[in-house]
């Protein structure tokens, strides 16, 4: 081999190793950032005074414990009330952001986002005291297959459809506080899977999820959302398979915002290993 060629190969090998190391380091940083986000929460407060801050600290503690454990029922633990009473003592640092920054002063001026940050060394022992543990493993993207029936229409919620963009936004908003992500199918996938979708939520998840590459999701959540005048709201039914078990739960007489919050809280409890919704 000629010396020049040998130098070129060694140089390429060095560059390749360097790129691999940088990618690995970037991945490590991304993982650390994801975990840091689990130890952070937000609340809306109407002022920056001590009394309003105390309210915000309680709201932030509730949110961060639910998000970190993946279990919404943690707030029902026997010792939770005592922890909530001293919520500020668990906060490492906090900051405010004026929600109306840059907007001319009016009656609602003074509303802020309060962000609380916590240390694992402080929060993890509290979780253990409440009978829970941190859910630190990567959280799967949830592929949501939802059949909707209102007073006039019947449709499957899609990411590129025009049936109800407000529902899609609401679903995303319900997932965010739990550090979850959702993926809706596109209209073409729904058309292809229509025979199975007609049987939701009794459909076989494996059959529906055969097109996972088109939804980019990891775990399927099947559901129906039906408007009921008698119930004065929506009737939501959900189904998820995990750990070799099939979970079903429902709620009635609710808004679709509440239906999606119920779905995400139930999914988080299942996927975190904390039990049925």
Wavefront OBJ file of the C-alpha trace (Angstrom):
o trace
v 0.000 0.000 0.000
v 1.306 3.420 -0.812
v 2.098 5.667 2.233
v -0.287 8.370 1.041
v -3.173 5.896 0.779
v -2.405 4.527 4.251
v -2.498 8.030 5.716
v -5.819 8.707 3.993
v -7.388 5.521 5.384
v -6.092 6.264 8.892
v -7.456 9.799 8.644
v -10.866 8.546 7.533
v -10.904 6.027 10.392
v -10.070 8.791 12.866
v -12.838 11.018 11.508
v -15.330 8.124 11.620
v -14.429 7.376 15.233
v -14.733 11.055 16.119
v -18.178 11.332 14.494
v -19.331 8.187 16.308
v -18.105 9.586 19.616
v -19.879 12.874 19.009
v -23.122 11.094 18.121
v -22.849 8.942 21.229
v -22.209 12.042 23.347
v -25.162 13.821 21.753
v -27.380 10.837 22.479
v -26.197 10.810 26.082
v -26.973 14.509 26.439
v -30.442 13.972 24.936
v -31.122 11.216 27.469
v -29.944 13.416 30.318
v -32.145 16.258 29.064
v -35.152 13.926 28.967
v -34.538 12.832 32.556
v -33.997 16.436 33.685
v -37.426 17.267 32.224
v -38.994 14.590 34.426
v -37.736 16.492 37.470
v -39.334 19.752 36.375
v -42.925 20.991 36.395
v -44.977 24.127 35.774
v -47.979 25.863 37.283
v -49.933 29.005 36.466
v -49.995 31.554 39.279
v -51.708 34.924 39.470
v -48.816 36.683 41.169
v -45.280 36.275 42.455
v -46.061 36.824 46.129
v -45.434 34.204 48.791
v -49.076 33.111 49.087
v -49.449 32.526 45.345
v -46.049 30.874 45.224
v -47.127 28.372 47.901
v -50.158 27.447 45.785
v -47.918 27.052 42.753
v -45.477 24.868 44.687
v -48.308 22.494 45.594
v -49.512 22.326 41.984
v -45.953 21.736 40.747
v -45.360 18.956 43.281
v -48.522 17.171 42.187
v -47.565 17.420 38.524
v -43.952 16.340 38.935
v -44.800 13.326 41.115
v -47.442 12.106 38.673
v -45.118 12.642 35.704
v -42.057 11.098 37.330
v -43.869 8.011 38.628
v -46.328 7.677 35.746
v -49.037 7.067 38.321
v -51.861 9.623 38.666
v -53.112 7.841 41.803
v -49.998 8.883 43.719
v -51.927 11.923 44.970
v -54.223 9.491 46.806
v -51.346 7.956 48.796
v -51.802 8.238 52.587
v -48.714 10.417 53.082
v -49.238 12.680 50.096
v -51.175 15.367 52.016
v -48.311 15.759 54.483
v -45.804 16.120 51.629
v -48.035 18.597 49.825
v -48.245 20.758 52.949
v -44.497 21.354 52.715
v -44.280 21.337 48.919
v -41.812 24.225 48.808
v -39.215 22.277 50.776
v -38.734 19.857 47.867
v -38.037 22.563 45.269
v -34.414 23.000 44.240
v -34.860 26.167 42.134
v -37.801 28.013 40.632
v -38.400 30.783 38.121
v -41.244 32.862 36.694
v -42.273 33.826 33.203
v -44.875 36.526 32.634
v -47.588 34.926 30.480
v -48.536 38.361 29.158
v -45.020 39.566 28.509
v -45.053 42.041 25.631
v -48.835 42.502 25.807
v -50.195 45.920 26.863
v -51.284 46.061 30.507
v -54.889 45.058 31.191
v -56.971 43.451 33.954
v -55.181 40.096 33.814
v -51.647 41.495 34.038
v -49.600 39.582 36.629
v -50.375 36.019 35.514
v -47.162 33.969 35.434
v -45.851 30.515 34.619
v -44.033 29.172 37.661
v -41.387 26.556 36.828
v -40.079 24.349 39.631
v -36.980 22.185 39.366
v -36.186 19.271 41.648
v -33.193 17.103 42.459
v -33.422 13.285 42.223
v -31.781 13.029 45.639
v -34.735 14.956 47.076
v -37.643 13.639 45.024
v -36.760 9.943 44.754
v -36.951 9.333 48.519
v -40.342 11.068 48.561
v -41.553 8.752 45.810
v -40.378 5.761 47.851
v -42.197 7.116 50.892
v -45.354 7.288 48.776
v -44.860 3.715 47.589
v -43.724 4.589 44.060
v -40.498 4.738 42.053
v -39.217 6.899 39.185
v -40.195 5.833 35.681
v -36.918 6.664 33.951
v -36.939 4.256 31.031
v -37.637 5.735 27.561
v -41.356 6.369 27.192
v -42.974 4.781 24.144
v -44.856 6.830 21.591
v -48.544 5.932 21.782
v -50.290 5.214 18.487
v -53.859 6.400 19.073
v -56.657 4.876 16.972
v -59.831 6.725 17.902
v -63.268 6.351 16.306
v -65.478 9.379 16.983
v -69.243 9.644 16.655
v -70.951 12.947 17.345
v -74.507 14.117 16.634
v -73.957 14.237 12.878
v -70.726 12.507 11.891
v -68.625 9.437 12.331
v -64.889 9.549 11.676
v -61.488 8.318 12.795
v -59.207 10.998 14.178
v -56.183 11.485 11.925
v -53.126 13.683 11.972
v -53.778 15.121 8.519
v -57.579 15.194 8.497
v -59.887 18.173 8.903
v -62.605 16.440 10.951
v -61.565 17.927 14.295
v -58.184 19.654 14.621
v -59.185 20.759 18.123
v -59.322 17.118 19.204
v -55.844 16.431 17.865
v -54.487 19.468 19.725
v -56.303 18.410 22.892
v -54.813 14.917 22.698
v -51.305 16.336 22.410
v -51.941 18.699 25.328
v -53.137 15.795 27.486
v -49.957 13.802 26.822
v -47.440 16.561 27.498
v -47.722 16.835 31.339
v -47.016 13.093 31.543
v -43.946 13.287 29.280
v -45.787 11.124 26.764
v -46.084 11.524 23.015
v -48.921 10.444 20.761
v -49.104 9.612 17.078
v -52.308 9.650 15.058
v -52.636 7.669 11.817
v -52.819 9.508 8.527
v -55.952 9.490 6.407
v -54.546 6.967 3.920
v -53.799 4.474 6.704
v -57.287 4.893 8.135
v -58.821 4.182 4.738
v -56.751 1.006 4.422
v -57.682 -0.204 7.907
v -61.367 0.791 7.771
v -62.856 -2.725 8.148
v -60.986 -3.236 11.427
v -61.628 0.293 12.638
v -65.350 -0.301 12.317
v -65.058 -2.707 15.258
v -63.270 -0.380 17.667
v -62.686 -0.725 20.580
v -63.107 -4.520 20.277
v -60.594 -4.649 17.416
v -57.453 -6.739 17.753
v -54.583 -4.285 18.421
v -52.174 -6.508 16.477
v -54.374 -6.232 13.389
v -54.620 -2.465 13.617
v -50.996 -2.034 14.540
v -49.728 -3.945 11.517
v -49.266 -0.526 9.911
v -47.076 0.757 12.747
v -44.458 1.992 10.295
v -47.023 4.418 8.950
v -47.958 5.779 12.375
v -44.462 5.797 13.917
v -45.912 4.668 17.246
v -44.677 2.041 19.677
v -47.797 1.033 21.613
v -51.400 1.134 20.336
v -54.219 2.755 22.276
v -57.639 1.993 20.814
v -60.721 3.991 21.665
v -64.176 5.237 20.839
v -65.617 8.623 21.661
v -69.391 8.829 21.333
v -71.560 11.861 22.084
v -74.512 11.117 24.362
v -77.341 13.552 25.057
v -78.436 11.332 27.938
v -74.981 11.457 29.529
v -74.681 15.169 28.712
v -71.268 14.638 27.255
v -68.947 12.161 25.613
v -68.701 8.478 26.446
v -65.078 7.370 26.102
v -63.884 3.768 25.953
v -60.205 2.836 25.815
v -58.207 -0.348 25.289
v -54.472 -1.029 25.578
v -52.401 -4.234 25.508
v -49.240 -4.276 27.611
v -47.238 -6.895 29.459
v -49.378 -9.706 28.121
v -52.561 -8.175 29.521
v -55.474 -6.335 27.928
v -56.727 -3.279 29.794
v -60.099 -1.643 29.191
v -61.538 1.427 30.895
v -64.211 4.033 30.235
v -65.683 7.313 31.391
v -68.954 9.064 30.495
v -70.553 12.482 30.615
v -67.286 14.321 30.017
v -65.686 16.790 27.611
v -63.289 15.456 25.003
v -60.481 17.276 26.849
v -61.274 15.203 29.948
v -61.558 12.079 27.804
v -58.030 12.552 26.466
v -56.631 13.348 29.908
v -58.253 10.136 31.171
v -56.744 8.186 28.265
v -53.220 9.483 28.820
v -53.329 9.042 32.586
v -54.559 5.489 32.137
v -51.875 4.752 29.546
v -49.150 6.197 31.777
v -50.246 4.038 34.703
v -50.207 0.894 32.563
v -46.908 1.578 30.799
v -45.107 2.599 33.998
v -46.031 -0.732 35.578
v -48.254 0.787 38.246
v -51.315 -1.307 37.317
v -54.679 -0.844 35.700
v -56.164 2.624 35.078
l 1 2 3 4 5 6 7 8 9 10 11 12 13 14 15 16 17 18 19 20 21 22 23 24 25 26 27 28 29 30 31 32 33 34 35 36 37 38 39 40 41 42 43 44 45 46 47 48 49 50 51 52 53 54 55 56 57 58 59 60 61 62 63 64 65 66 67 68 69 70 71 72 73 74 75 76 77 78 79 80 81 82 83 84 85 86 87 88 89 90 91 92 93 94 95 96 97 98 99 100 101 102 103 104 105 106 107 108 109 110 111 112 113 114 115 116 117 118 119 120 121 122 123 124 125 126 127 128 129 130 131 132 133 134 135 136 137 138 139 140 141 142 143 144 145 146 147 148 149 150 151 152 153 154 155 156 157 158 159 160 161 162 163 164 165 166 167 168 169 170 171 172 173 174 175 176 177 178 179 180 181 182 183 184 185 186 187 188 189 190 191 192 193 194 195 196 197 198 199 200 201 202 203 204 205 206 207 208 209 210 211 212 213 214 215 216 217 218 219 220 221 222 223 224 225 226 227 228 229 230 231 232 233 234 235 236 237 238 239 240 241 242 243 244 245 246 247 248 249 250 251 252 253 254 255 256 257 258 259 260 261 262 263 264 265 266 267 268 269 270 271 272 273 274 275 276 277
